[in-house]
Structures are given as structure tokens and as C-alpha cells.
Amino acid sequence: MSTTLSTHVLDATLGGPAVGVTVRLEDSTGAALATHRTDDDGRIGSFVADPLTEGTYRLVFDSGGFFSAQGREHFYPEVVVVFRVDGSGRGYHVPILLSPFAYTTYRGS
């Protein structure tokens, strides 16, 4: 069993996927491990080819770039979600629900 990582970004104000959001995966030191953009369904299915090892990671969502590209006012230039991989080998899905002035996240399945 390998430790995988995926995300899904939904635009709460438009009621659909947030297409083209740049998302960067960082390790606990802030070093970039991978950068991807959400697809037409607002998803990034897999961040890295190799399994993640136990530790703390960050997903940095470029929410400001997403909203600016659409000419929409926004408050958060980026959303940073810090999470822990426990070494169990299970997959991690970290979705966010995004609006120009709020966001929420949870551990998905």
C-alpha cells in the first residue's frame, strides 16, 4: 500500500470546480516537492510518483491567482493547508471549498 496525495478545489460562489488553480506541495522545511494545476473538474489526482513518507507537509493553493485571473476581488492570496502523513500507507485526499472571502478543508477519502 502506498501513500498517495490528491486534492479537489470547488468554487463555492459559482457552485462548481475551480479550474486551473496552481497548487504546490511542500515538505516541512518549505521545500517544493511538486506543483500542479487543477483540471477541468477542479482535481489533482496525484501529486508525486513516489509514496509520501511519514512527516508534515503543506499544500499551498494559489487562490489569489485564481480569483485575479477572473477579475474577482478576494481576501486570501493563498490558502495553506498543513497536514501530517502518519506512515500507515493509506491515501490522503485534501479538498478545499473556496470563495473569495472564505475557505474550508477537511480530510477526504
Residue frames as qw, qx, qy, qz and C-alpha x, y, z in Angstrom:
[[0.000, 0.891, 0.454, 0.000, 0.00, 0.00, 0.00],
 [0.465, 0.170, 0.001, 0.869, 1.46, 3.39, -0.97],
 [0.095, -0.677, -0.397, 0.612, 0.80, 6.80, 0.49],
 [0.293, 0.456, 0.484, 0.687, -0.78, 8.93, -2.23],
 [0.039, -0.498, -0.312, 0.808, -2.00, 12.52, -2.19],
 [0.142, 0.485, 0.613, 0.607, -4.81, 14.14, -4.14],
 [0.040, 0.357, 0.352, -0.864, -6.94, 17.30, -3.89],
 [0.112, 0.612, 0.683, 0.384, -10.18, 18.77, -5.20],
 [0.079, -0.234, -0.190, 0.950, -10.92, 22.51, -5.27],
 [0.072, 0.658, 0.718, 0.216, -14.51, 23.69, -5.53],
 [0.039, 0.194, 0.007, 0.980, -15.56, 27.30, -6.11],
 [0.004, -0.441, -0.795, 0.416, -18.34, 27.82, -3.56],
 [0.204, 0.506, 0.132, -0.828, -19.58, 31.06, -5.10],
 [0.424, 0.335, -0.516, -0.664, -20.03, 29.61, -8.58],
 [0.830, -0.030, 0.390, -0.397, -21.06, 26.14, -7.42],
 [0.912, 0.399, -0.099, -0.002, -18.56, 24.20, -9.49],
 [0.862, -0.128, 0.015, 0.490, -14.96, 23.11, -9.86],
 [0.101, -0.920, 0.211, 0.316, -12.16, 25.64, -9.54],
 [0.870, 0.392, 0.146, 0.263, -10.32, 25.04, -12.81],
 [0.552, 0.638, -0.139, 0.518, -6.65, 25.99, -13.18],
 [0.470, -0.852, 0.177, -0.146, -5.74, 26.61, -9.53],
 [0.534, 0.503, -0.603, 0.312, -2.00, 26.19, -9.02],
 [0.793, -0.577, 0.080, -0.177, -1.24, 24.00, -6.00],
 [0.385, 0.605, -0.644, 0.267, 2.23, 23.41, -4.61],
 [0.896, -0.388, -0.212, 0.030, 3.22, 20.54, -2.31],
 [0.138, 0.745, -0.506, 0.412, 5.92, 21.42, 0.22],
 [0.698, -0.155, -0.634, 0.295, 7.74, 19.45, 2.89],
 [0.499, -0.758, -0.355, 0.223, 8.10, 20.64, 6.50],
 [0.483, -0.354, 0.080, 0.797, 11.05, 22.88, 5.59],
 [0.309, 0.764, 0.107, -0.556, 9.08, 24.66, 2.87],
 [0.133, -0.338, 0.740, 0.566, 10.93, 22.96, 0.02],
 [0.697, 0.342, -0.074, -0.626, 8.70, 22.49, -3.04],
 [0.508, -0.123, 0.849, 0.074, 8.17, 18.83, -3.91],
 [0.255, 0.355, 0.782, 0.444, 5.66, 19.25, -6.76],
 [0.236, 0.393, 0.125, -0.880, 3.46, 21.86, -8.42],
 [0.166, 0.326, 0.859, 0.357, 0.30, 21.12, -10.41],
 [0.312, 0.024, -0.045, -0.949, -2.82, 22.87, -11.68],
 [0.520, 0.232, 0.709, -0.416, -6.35, 21.64, -11.11],
 [0.157, 0.127, 0.813, 0.546, -8.00, 20.02, -14.11],
 [0.289, -0.272, -0.412, -0.820, -11.44, 20.72, -15.65],
 [0.629, -0.514, -0.558, -0.171, -13.06, 19.02, -12.65],
 [0.300, -0.837, 0.232, -0.395, -11.00, 21.02, -10.12],
 [0.926, -0.351, 0.136, 0.024, -8.89, 17.98, -9.26],
 [0.235, 0.667, -0.707, 0.027, -5.28, 16.96, -8.98],
 [0.939, -0.098, -0.234, -0.233, -5.36, 13.18, -8.90],
 [0.897, -0.242, -0.078, 0.363, -1.81, 12.57, -7.79],
 [0.090, -0.973, 0.190, 0.091, 0.96, 14.92, -6.63],
 [0.112, -0.688, 0.709, 0.107, 4.02, 12.68, -6.61],
 [0.751, 0.257, -0.565, -0.224, 5.08, 9.45, -8.30],
 [0.432, 0.125, -0.802, 0.393, 6.82, 8.12, -5.19],
 [0.518, -0.645, -0.560, -0.038, 4.86, 7.45, -1.98],
 [0.135, -0.795, 0.224, -0.548, 4.97, 10.15, 0.69],
 [0.536, 0.013, -0.716, 0.448, 6.95, 9.28, 3.78],
 [0.434, -0.708, -0.515, 0.214, 5.88, 9.97, 7.34],
 [0.353, -0.103, -0.089, 0.926, 6.05, 13.67, 8.19],
 [0.144, 0.740, 0.384, -0.533, 4.41, 17.06, 7.91],
 [0.357, 0.250, 0.551, 0.712, 3.52, 18.57, 4.53],
 [0.179, 0.553, 0.220, -0.783, 1.86, 21.69, 3.15],
 [0.378, 0.520, 0.632, 0.433, -0.44, 22.23, 0.23],
 [0.064, -0.474, -0.053, 0.877, -0.28, 25.84, -0.94],
 [0.368, 0.631, 0.659, 0.179, -3.26, 26.85, -3.09],
 [0.198, -0.056, 0.163, 0.965, -2.80, 29.98, -5.25],
 [0.115, 0.692, 0.694, -0.162, -6.30, 31.30, -4.55],
 [0.003, -0.745, -0.004, 0.667, -5.28, 34.89, -5.32],
 [0.065, -0.285, 0.684, 0.669, -4.04, 33.95, -8.78],
 [0.108, 0.379, 0.904, 0.168, -7.24, 32.02, -9.45],
 [0.063, 0.797, 0.519, -0.303, -9.54, 34.89, -8.47],
 [0.083, -0.664, 0.213, 0.712, -7.36, 37.61, -10.06],
 [0.168, -0.049, 0.789, 0.590, -7.39, 35.78, -13.41],
 [0.022, 0.582, 0.790, 0.191, -11.19, 36.08, -13.32],
 [0.008, 0.457, 0.052, 0.888, -11.14, 39.73, -12.24],
 [0.609, -0.623, -0.448, -0.201, -12.72, 38.82, -8.91],
 [0.174, -0.715, 0.416, -0.534, -11.95, 40.63, -5.66],
 [0.856, -0.188, -0.475, 0.083, -10.55, 38.35, -2.94],
 [0.456, -0.839, 0.214, -0.206, -9.07, 38.43, 0.54],
 [0.776, -0.413, 0.451, 0.157, -6.76, 35.39, 0.76],
 [0.347, 0.718, -0.507, -0.326, -3.83, 35.46, -1.71],
 [0.488, 0.232, -0.840, -0.059, -3.11, 31.85, -0.87],
 [0.829, -0.397, 0.083, -0.386, -4.53, 29.06, 1.23],
 [0.271, 0.466, -0.821, 0.189, -2.05, 26.88, 3.10],
 [0.892, -0.300, -0.048, -0.334, -3.18, 23.53, 4.46],
 [0.059, 0.543, -0.807, 0.224, -0.69, 21.80, 6.76],
 [0.924, -0.141, -0.053, -0.352, -1.24, 18.08, 7.32],
 [0.336, -0.547, 0.763, -0.073, 0.54, 15.06, 8.73],
 [0.790, 0.221, -0.524, -0.228, 1.28, 11.78, 6.99],
 [0.676, -0.550, 0.384, -0.304, 1.35, 9.09, 9.66],
 [0.011, 0.482, -0.869, -0.106, 3.24, 6.36, 7.82],
 [0.677, 0.094, 0.636, -0.359, 0.27, 4.00, 7.66],
 [0.251, -0.044, 0.807, 0.533, 0.48, 3.81, 3.88],
 [0.293, 0.664, 0.679, -0.111, -3.08, 4.95, 3.31],
 [0.307, 0.478, 0.360, 0.740, -4.01, 7.60, 0.76],
 [0.119, -0.515, -0.349, 0.774, -4.63, 11.24, 1.60],
 [0.158, 0.609, 0.529, 0.570, -7.24, 13.42, -0.08],
 [0.230, -0.455, -0.327, 0.796, -7.21, 17.09, 0.97],
 [0.174, 0.634, 0.547, 0.518, -10.04, 19.03, -0.69],
 [0.092, -0.298, -0.299, 0.902, -10.93, 22.70, -0.19],
 [0.139, 0.782, 0.590, 0.145, -14.13, 24.64, -0.70],
 [0.388, -0.137, 0.037, 0.910, -13.04, 28.10, -1.83],
 [0.142, 0.891, 0.414, 0.123, -14.68, 31.50, -2.08],
 [0.363, 0.683, -0.116, 0.623, -13.11, 34.98, -2.36],
 [0.217, -0.662, 0.326, -0.639, -13.51, 35.62, 1.37],
 [0.722, -0.370, 0.478, -0.338, -13.53, 32.17, 2.99],
 [0.577, 0.316, -0.734, -0.165, -12.35, 28.62, 2.66],
 [0.771, -0.365, 0.404, -0.331, -12.81, 25.29, 4.36],
 [0.466, 0.421, -0.773, -0.096, -10.97, 22.00, 4.22],
 [0.826, -0.299, 0.345, -0.331, -11.26, 18.50, 5.60],
 [0.206, -0.344, 0.895, 0.195, -9.66, 15.10, 5.28],
 [0.746, 0.271, -0.174, -0.583, -11.41, 13.43, 2.40],
 [0.738, -0.147, 0.658, -0.011, -11.42, 9.84, 1.29]]
